[in-house]
Amino acid sequence: MTINKVLALRLQQLCREKNITLHDLARRSGVSLQTLQIIIHNKQPNRNFHISTIYKICAGLHISMYSFLNTPEFDALRKNL
């Protein structure tokens, strides 16, 4: 699995858990709705997202970056680097 796919799945999971829409997250995080849609729908699979974008998403979700990245899927990616 690619890092962008794992990122998309994690973002979907957290939005479901917190019962927020992408529109809500865009407003809370300051990340554009278009960028969030690109991430969720993996529209640009070779794109690398800035760490500042991930940080803003985490802030909008009220979680730490550690909590965002601390998943078995991200762990598997780290092992394959």
Secondary structure, 3 states (H helix, E strand, C coil): CCHHHHHHHHHHHHHHHCCCCHHHHHHHHCCCHHHHHHHHCCCCCCCCCCHHHHHHHHHHHCCCHHHHHCCHHHHHHHHCC
